[in-house]
Amino acid sequence: MTQLYVSLFISSYSNVASHFDNLPSKIAPTPTIENAISLVSRTGRDLQRYDTAGYRQVVGCVPYRYKKHGCGEIEVLLISAQKEGKGMLLPKGGWEIDESMEEAALRETIEEAGVTGKLEETLGKWQYKSKRHTMIHDGYMFPLLVDQEFEQWPESEFRQRRWVSLSEGMELCQNGWMREALEAFINRKCQR
């Protein structure tokens, strides 16, 4: 799973690459997609996943880093909500039928926060009611040890990101279920 990073955005890459298989190696392009990201977010809910009760499936990450090279204080990355004045959140979004839960969590984190890294074991599942709609969502969150932060990302024009301490993250995170996920993250990391 460590190399899932950005290749998630090149869904038809294997189809394109197969056209170059018969070309001599000197003129066939050598794709290097590890450092490239799509600057376009997925939109719409045509591929959205729902469970048997009709609950929308949502996944996201608690992006974090160590302040001092792997053994210092932990910081988490929060992002601004799309609508101004709605506070700070963790990156999350819909889990779609053409991707694994882990791929969706990485995709959403790149789209909304512009970071990627090593995805860890899920923190758990939370149910919450959408504020805009009256539907119930199942939310799954994963810790993500950030190893790459992009200057430009799909939602960089309308989202701000901010590295904060764990206690500041608990104060600033506006969403109740996300605060619970952040608390689960803190409990996991501080018990070690």
Backbone as CSV, one residue per row, in Angstrom:
resi,resn,N_x,N_y,N_z,CA_x,CA_y,CA_z,C_x,C_y,C_z
1,MET,0.820,-1.199,0.000,0.000,0.000,0.000,0.857,1.254,0.000
2,THR,2.150,1.134,0.289,2.980,2.319,0.402,3.133,3.077,-0.905
3,GLN,2.934,2.446,-2.028,3.083,3.143,-3.297,1.749,3.516,-3.942
4,LEU,0.665,3.510,-3.187,-0.635,3.909,-3.727,-0.686,5.395,-4.044
5,TYR,0.045,6.133,-3.267,0.059,7.592,-3.287,-0.748,8.232,-4.395
6,VAL,-0.088,8.686,-5.397,-0.705,9.535,-6.380,-1.213,8.764,-7.589
7,SER,-0.810,7.530,-7.720,-1.246,6.766,-8.873,-2.754,6.560,-8.871
8,LEU,-3.398,6.852,-7.759,-4.854,6.741,-7.691,-5.529,7.629,-8.724
9,PHE,-4.881,8.724,-9.074,-5.497,9.697,-9.961,-5.343,9.348,-11.432
10,ILE,-4.602,8.338,-11.723,-4.370,7.968,-13.110,-5.069,6.647,-13.348
11,SER,-6.385,6.699,-13.336,-7.167,5.469,-13.392,-7.023,4.737,-14.715
12,SER,-6.786,5.445,-15.776,-6.662,4.762,-17.061,-5.204,4.608,-17.478
13,TYR,-4.288,4.802,-16.542,-2.867,4.743,-16.845,-2.478,3.423,-17.497
14,SER,-2.970,2.309,-16.972,-2.560,1.014,-17.528,-3.019,0.872,-18.969
15,ASN,-4.172,1.446,-19.312,-4.637,1.395,-20.697,-3.728,2.218,-21.608
16,VAL,-3.321,3.377,-21.140,-2.433,4.225,-21.928,-1.057,3.581,-22.055
17,ALA,-0.537,3.067,-20.954,0.808,2.473,-20.965,0.890,1.286,-21.899
18,SER,-0.193,0.526,-22.037,-0.155,-0.661,-22.894,0.075,-0.304,-24.360
19,HIS,-0.259,0.919,-24.769,-0.030,1.348,-26.146,1.455,1.522,-26.451
20,PHE,2.278,1.679,-25.406,3.695,1.905,-25.595,4.511,0.625,-25.490
21,ASP,3.888,-0.496,-25.190,4.604,-1.754,-24.989,5.383,-2.208,-26.218
22,ASN,4.896,-1.915,-27.411,5.540,-2.404,-28.631,6.541,-1.420,-29.222
23,LEU,6.714,-0.273,-28.595,7.675,0.708,-29.101,9.075,0.372,-28.609
24,PRO,10.089,0.718,-29.391,11.461,0.519,-28.911,11.678,1.324,-27.631
25,SER,12.484,0.786,-26.729,12.653,1.425,-25.424,13.237,2.829,-25.506
26,LYS,13.987,3.127,-26.584,14.592,4.457,-26.685,13.554,5.541,-26.951
27,ILE,12.405,5.188,-27.555,11.416,6.228,-27.817,10.158,6.077,-26.966
28,ALA,10.051,5.001,-26.228,8.880,4.836,-25.354,9.054,5.702,-24.115
29,PRO,8.030,6.467,-23.760,8.146,7.312,-22.566,8.227,6.447,-21.308
30,THR,8.987,6.920,-20.369,9.066,6.245,-19.080,8.237,7.057,-18.099
31,PRO,7.030,6.584,-17.778,6.169,7.374,-16.906,6.745,7.475,-15.492
32,THR,6.748,8.677,-14.966,7.128,8.895,-13.577,5.994,9.668,-12.923
33,ILE,5.125,8.939,-12.253,3.953,9.578,-11.675,4.058,9.742,-10.164
34,GLU,5.162,9.309,-9.564,5.269,9.369,-8.117,5.183,10.791,-7.582
35,ASN,5.684,11.768,-8.345,5.715,13.139,-7.862,4.677,14.034,-8.523
36,ALA,3.729,13.443,-9.220,2.697,14.233,-9.884,1.364,13.979,-9.210
37,ILE,0.554,15.017,-9.135,-0.797,14.825,-8.637,-1.762,15.494,-9.588
38,SER,-2.947,14.976,-9.625,-3.999,15.593,-10.402,-4.441,16.839,-9.659
39,LEU,-4.678,17.906,-10.376,-5.164,19.120,-9.739,-6.680,19.226,-9.854
40,VAL,-7.332,18.108,-10.100,-8.789,18.087,-10.217,-9.350,17.088,-9.212
41,SER,-10.301,17.538,-8.411,-10.970,16.646,-7.457,-12.076,15.886,-8.159
42,ARG,-12.348,14.687,-7.674,-13.528,13.964,-8.152,-14.754,14.729,-7.671
43,THR,-15.779,14.753,-8.490,-17.014,15.427,-8.097,-18.196,14.518,-8.376
44,GLY,-19.325,14.857,-7.771,-20.539,14.082,-7.990,-20.604,12.864,-7.099
45,ARG,-21.764,12.252,-7.093,-21.963,11.085,-6.234,-22.411,9.865,-7.015
46,ASP,-22.138,9.843,-8.311,-22.537,8.706,-9.140,-21.888,7.406,-8.693
47,LEU,-20.656,7.470,-8.212,-19.921,6.274,-7.797,-19.921,6.089,-6.281
48,GLN,-20.695,6.910,-5.581,-20.698,6.885,-4.122,-21.154,5.539,-3.571
49,ARG,-20.502,5.117,-2.509,-20.809,3.848,-1.837,-21.800,4.097,-0.701
50,TYR,-22.805,3.214,-0.602,-23.781,3.241,0.493,-23.870,1.840,1.067
51,ASP,-24.164,1.731,2.375,-24.328,0.396,2.947,-25.775,-0.067,2.739
52,THR,-26.106,-1.228,3.249,-27.437,-1.811,3.017,-28.554,-1.008,3.671
53,ALA,-28.221,-0.207,4.688,-29.228,0.639,5.332,-29.354,1.991,4.630
54,GLY,-28.539,2.210,3.595,-28.585,3.473,2.864,-27.665,4.547,3.418
55,TYR,-26.769,4.187,4.337,-25.834,5.147,4.908,-24.678,5.387,3.943
56,ARG,-24.389,6.655,3.689,-23.275,7.014,2.819,-21.960,6.651,3.515
57,GLN,-21.010,6.086,2.765,-19.717,5.665,3.295,-18.680,6.762,3.033
58,VAL,-18.076,7.253,4.113,-17.128,8.360,4.062,-15.828,7.906,4.713
59,VAL,-14.698,8.313,4.134,-13.387,7.964,4.685,-12.491,9.195,4.720
60,GLY,-11.537,9.166,5.631,-10.616,10.288,5.728,-9.394,9.922,6.543
61,CYS,-8.588,10.929,6.813,-7.328,10.717,7.513,-7.109,11.751,8.607
62,VAL,-6.298,11.344,9.562,-5.714,12.261,10.539,-4.262,12.398,10.093
63,PRO,-3.969,13.401,9.246,-2.583,13.582,8.807,-1.746,14.092,9.988
64,TYR,-0.576,13.480,10.192,0.262,13.913,11.303,1.738,13.852,10.920
65,ARG,2.532,14.530,11.736,3.984,14.505,11.592,4.596,14.710,12.971
66,TYR,5.873,14.388,13.062,6.620,14.619,14.298,7.392,15.913,14.131
67,LYS,7.332,16.756,15.143,8.006,18.040,15.079,9.525,17.896,14.990
68,LYS,10.081,16.869,15.651,11.534,16.675,15.666,11.886,15.308,15.109
69,HIS,11.950,15.165,13.817,12.445,13.973,13.118,12.091,12.636,13.752
70,GLY,10.831,12.324,13.848,10.410,10.981,14.224,10.243,10.682,15.697
71,CYS,10.667,11.568,16.591,10.515,11.236,18.008,10.035,12.413,18.842
72,GLY,9.699,13.508,18.211,9.273,14.695,18.953,7.776,14.775,19.113
73,GLU,7.328,15.959,19.411,5.907,16.246,19.595,5.144,16.017,18.287
74,ILE,3.939,15.487,18.418,3.103,15.213,17.238,2.282,16.445,16.886
75,GLU,2.227,16.752,15.599,1.338,17.781,15.077,0.368,17.123,14.109
76,VAL,-0.851,17.644,14.052,-1.840,17.164,13.089,-2.177,18.283,12.128
77,LEU,-2.609,17.895,10.933,-2.950,18.861,9.900,-4.462,18.984,9.812
78,LEU,-4.958,20.198,10.017,-6.379,20.490,9.848,-6.542,21.330,8.594
79,ILE,-7.730,21.252,8.015,-8.041,22.041,6.826,-9.291,22.868,7.101
80,SER,-9.421,23.963,6.375,-10.618,24.782,6.521,-11.767,24.121,5.771
81,ALA,-12.967,24.372,6.256,-14.157,23.899,5.562,-14.280,24.663,4.247
82,GLN,-14.997,24.105,3.280,-15.167,24.789,1.994,-15.909,26.105,2.170
83,LYS,-16.880,26.120,3.057,-17.642,27.346,3.293,-16.964,28.136,4.398
84,GLU,-16.732,29.404,4.128,-16.035,30.254,5.073,-16.779,30.337,6.407
85,GLY,-16.008,30.364,7.479,-16.602,30.500,8.798,-17.086,29.200,9.408
86,LYS,-16.865,28.059,8.739,-17.333,26.774,9.255,-16.251,26.026,10.030
87,GLY,-15.130,26.677,10.299,-14.113,26.077,11.153,-13.140,25.161,10.439
88,MET,-12.400,24.407,11.266,-11.358,23.518,10.779,-11.809,22.061,10.909
89,LEU,-11.334,21.226,9.980,-11.755,19.829,9.890,-10.563,18.947,9.561
90,LEU,-10.800,17.651,9.591,-9.860,16.672,9.055,-10.306,16.358,7.627
91,PRO,-9.375,16.040,6.735,-9.780,15.720,5.359,-10.577,14.416,5.302
92,LYS,-11.685,14.447,4.585,-12.523,13.257,4.417,-13.449,13.471,3.230
93,GLY,-13.993,12.367,2.745,-14.938,12.452,1.644,-15.482,11.082,1.304
94,GLY,-16.263,11.034,0.244,-16.948,9.808,-0.124,-16.038,8.692,-0.597
95,TRP,-16.361,7.486,-0.154,-15.684,6.262,-0.578,-16.449,5.765,-1.787
96,GLU,-15.782,5.661,-2.930,-16.452,5.326,-4.173,-16.276,3.851,-4.530
97,ILE,-17.177,3.352,-5.362,-17.246,1.915,-5.645,-16.059,1.384,-6.447
98,ASP,-15.298,2.259,-7.069,-14.162,1.801,-7.883,-12.833,1.857,-7.142
99,GLU,-12.864,1.968,-5.811,-11.627,2.071,-5.046,-11.784,1.377,-3.694
100,SER,-10.650,0.994,-3.130,-10.658,0.422,-1.781,-10.835,1.560,-0.777
101,MET,-11.138,1.185,0.449,-11.291,2.185,1.498,-9.993,2.980,1.676
102,GLU,-8.861,2.279,1.637,-7.563,2.931,1.804,-7.264,3.882,0.643
103,GLU,-7.570,3.457,-0.578,-7.358,4.332,-1.740,-8.207,5.590,-1.629
104,ALA,-9.450,5.436,-1.183,-10.340,6.589,-1.032,-9.806,7.553,0.030
105,ALA,-9.318,7.015,1.149,-8.786,7.868,2.211,-7.576,8.662,1.712
106,LEU,-6.683,8.007,0.978,-5.525,8.707,0.414,-5.947,9.752,-0.620
107,ARG,-6.883,9.383,-1.496,-7.352,10.323,-2.522,-7.963,11.565,-1.885
108,GLU,-8.850,11.367,-0.928,-9.506,12.504,-0.283,-8.499,13.405,0.432
109,THR,-7.486,12.807,1.034,-6.492,13.590,1.760,-5.623,14.395,0.801
110,ILE,-5.285,13.823,-0.326,-4.536,14.577,-1.331,-5.412,15.695,-1.899
111,GLU,-6.664,15.386,-2.232,-7.554,16.392,-2.814,-7.787,17.564,-1.871
112,GLU,-8.078,17.272,-0.609,-8.476,18.330,0.318,-7.314,18.981,1.056
113,ALA,-6.266,18.215,1.379,-5.171,18.751,2.191,-3.840,18.839,1.451
114,GLY,-3.712,18.172,0.317,-2.480,18.245,-0.454,-1.294,17.564,0.198
115,VAL,-1.567,16.476,0.944,-0.484,15.711,1.562,-0.695,14.231,1.304
116,THR,0.385,13.475,1.399,0.325,12.027,1.296,1.387,11.445,2.220
117,GLY,1.369,10.148,2.382,2.325,9.521,3.275,1.967,8.076,3.538
118,LYS,2.337,7.594,4.708,2.121,6.193,5.085,0.796,6.072,5.840
119,LEU,-0.119,5.330,5.249,-1.428,5.094,5.843,-1.315,3.971,6.873
120,GLU,-1.911,4.175,8.026,-1.856,3.190,9.103,-3.228,2.535,9.289
121,GLU,-3.314,1.617,10.232,-4.549,0.874,10.493,-5.674,1.821,10.933
122,THR,-6.891,1.541,10.465,-8.028,2.407,10.739,-8.218,2.679,12.235
123,LEU,-8.681,3.877,12.550,-8.965,4.270,13.929,-10.344,3.800,14.375
124,GLY,-11.202,3.510,13.411,-12.541,3.053,13.766,-13.601,3.609,12.827
125,LYS,-14.833,3.424,13.248,-15.997,3.826,12.456,-16.912,4.669,13.339
126,TRP,-17.404,5.763,12.772,-18.320,6.652,13.469,-19.539,6.877,12.594
127,GLN,-20.689,7.019,13.210,-21.893,7.383,12.466,-22.238,8.819,12.827
128,TYR,-22.627,9.583,11.823,-23.012,10.969,12.075,-24.069,11.382,11.059
129,LYS,-24.799,12.403,11.412,-25.858,12.917,10.552,-25.315,14.108,9.778
130,SER,-25.551,14.116,8.484,-25.119,15.210,7.629,-25.852,16.486,8.024
131,LYS,-25.127,17.598,8.029,-25.759,18.881,8.359,-26.602,19.407,7.198
132,ARG,-26.149,19.163,5.979,-26.869,19.668,4.814,-28.054,18.798,4.436
133,HIS,-27.916,17.510,4.622,-28.986,16.573,4.286,-29.357,15.846,5.567
134,THR,-30.444,15.171,5.554,-30.846,14.444,6.764,-30.389,12.999,6.717
135,MET,-29.366,12.724,5.922,-28.909,11.335,5.805,-27.814,11.022,6.819
136,ILE,-27.722,9.734,7.141,-26.697,9.234,8.060,-25.481,8.786,7.252
137,HIS,-24.300,9.069,7.792,-23.042,8.651,7.174,-22.300,7.717,8.121
138,ASP,-21.578,6.764,7.547,-20.585,5.983,8.273,-19.241,6.604,7.940
139,GLY,-18.515,7.052,8.946,-17.214,7.669,8.721,-16.089,6.810,9.265
140,TYR,-15.096,6.513,8.426,-13.921,5.740,8.807,-12.704,6.665,8.712
141,MET,-11.831,6.608,9.726,-10.652,7.474,9.719,-9.382,6.655,9.919
142,PHE,-8.330,7.079,9.227,-7.017,6.435,9.275,-5.956,7.456,9.687
143,PRO,-4.990,7.065,10.518,-3.822,7.925,10.719,-2.983,7.919,9.435
144,LEU,-2.389,9.045,9.115,-1.529,9.149,7.937,-0.268,9.890,8.344
145,LEU,0.860,9.176,8.404,2.143,9.808,8.702,2.613,10.507,7.425
146,VAL,2.558,11.811,7.423,2.825,12.607,6.218,4.307,12.585,5.881
147,ASP,4.588,12.295,4.592,5.972,12.374,4.129,6.107,13.291,2.917
148,GLN,4.989,13.783,2.411,5.052,14.684,1.272,3.912,15.695,1.360
149,GLU,4.261,16.979,1.215,3.301,18.071,1.264,3.437,18.871,-0.035
150,PHE,2.352,18.930,-0.800,2.384,19.595,-2.100,2.049,21.078,-1.973
151,GLU,2.705,21.908,-2.800,2.409,23.342,-2.800,1.057,23.629,-3.450
152,GLN,0.742,22.880,-4.481,-0.554,22.996,-5.161,-1.259,21.659,-5.044
153,TRP,-2.558,21.694,-4.806,-3.357,20.478,-4.730,-4.756,20.818,-5.220
154,PRO,-5.588,19.828,-5.497,-6.882,20.093,-6.137,-7.741,21.164,-5.467
155,GLU,-7.755,21.237,-4.142,-8.623,22.200,-3.474,-7.851,23.327,-2.799
156,SER,-6.632,23.591,-3.280,-5.786,24.617,-2.662,-6.345,26.026,-2.829
157,GLU,-7.184,26.231,-3.820,-7.721,27.578,-4.028,-8.825,27.944,-3.040
158,PHE,-9.458,26.948,-2.415,-10.516,27.280,-1.473,-10.403,26.573,-0.127
159,ARG,-9.251,26.002,0.172,-9.012,25.423,1.498,-7.667,25.908,2.024
160,GLN,-7.636,26.196,3.300,-6.396,26.505,3.994,-6.029,25.267,4.803
161,ARG,-4.744,25.072,5.041,-4.328,23.975,5.910,-3.447,24.549,7.008
162,ARG,-3.476,23.853,8.148,-2.746,24.372,9.299,-2.264,23.219,10.180
163,TRP,-0.948,23.191,10.426,-0.368,22.215,11.347,-0.550,22.743,12.764
164,VAL,-1.085,21.888,13.658,-1.366,22.300,15.028,-0.959,21.185,15.997
165,SER,-0.811,21.556,17.260,-0.543,20.553,18.301,-1.802,19.713,18.497
166,LEU,-1.659,18.583,19.187,-2.804,17.714,19.434,-3.889,18.430,20.236
167,SER,-3.495,19.175,21.270,-4.496,19.872,22.086,-5.186,20.965,21.279
168,GLU,-4.450,21.676,20.449,-5.041,22.708,19.598,-5.975,22.079,18.563
169,GLY,-5.595,20.915,18.058,-6.444,20.207,17.112,-7.783,19.851,17.725
170,MET,-7.768,19.399,18.972,-9.018,19.068,19.664,-9.891,20.310,19.839
171,GLU,-9.280,21.451,20.079,-10.039,22.696,20.252,-10.599,23.211,18.929
172,LEU,-9.793,23.131,17.878,-10.176,23.747,16.611,-11.102,22.893,15.748
173,CYS,-11.012,21.585,15.880,-11.811,20.702,15.028,-13.296,20.890,15.358
174,GLN,-14.068,21.318,14.375,-15.456,21.715,14.593,-16.452,20.566,14.599
175,ASN,-16.060,19.440,14.073,-16.997,18.343,13.877,-16.861,17.322,15.006
176,GLY,-17.975,16.999,15.681,-17.947,16.104,16.840,-17.348,14.738,16.563
177,TRP,-17.768,14.084,15.479,-17.241,12.745,15.192,-15.763,12.791,14.818
178,MET,-15.331,13.896,14.203,-13.907,14.030,13.872,-13.072,14.247,15.133
179,ARG,-13.624,14.982,16.099,-12.927,15.139,17.376,-12.775,13.786,18.062
180,GLU,-13.820,12.947,17.972,-13.724,11.587,18.539,-12.642,10.774,17.831
181,ALA,-12.547,10.907,16.504,-11.497,10.203,15.756,-10.120,10.730,16.152
182,LEU,-10.009,12.037,16.327,-8.745,12.635,16.753,-8.378,12.159,18.160
183,GLU,-9.379,12.028,19.023,-9.141,11.507,20.372,-8.668,10.047,20.317
184,ALA,-9.262,9.243,19.437,-8.820,7.851,19.258,-7.377,7.818,18.765
185,PHE,-7.027,8.741,17.858,-5.661,8.852,17.361,-4.702,9.189,18.506
186,ILE,-5.071,10.172,19.322,-4.237,10.591,20.457,-4.049,9.430,21.422
187,ASN,-5.128,8.723,21.727,-5.032,7.577,22.640,-4.093,6.512,22.087
188,ARG,-4.168,6.252,20.785,-3.293,5.234,20.171,-1.827,5.679,20.226
189,LYS,-1.562,6.910,19.851,-0.179,7.381,19.762,0.440,7.622,21.137
190,CYS,-0.351,8.052,22.099,0.195,8.385,23.421,0.349,7.158,24.307
191,GLN,-0.253,6.030,23.947,-0.091,4.799,24.719,1.219,4.103,24.379
192,ARG,1.820,4.473,23.251,3.071,3.825,22.828,4.245,4.423,23.542
